[in-house]
């Protein structure tokens, strides 16, 4: 069975949303931060 990951902090998620709105690509963000590009796309 696959374990579940602790959700990201609200502040971190809000920061990621702002970066996406600022036209950063999911691939760029995945290289810089832990989540995968697919996480940002979702």
Residue pairs with C-beta under 8 A, 6 or more apart in sequence:
8 16
8 35
16 29
16 33
16 35
16 40
19 29
20 26
20 29
20 40
25 37
26 37
26 38
26 39
26 40
26 41
27 37
29 35
29 37
29 40
30 36
30 37
30 39
30 40
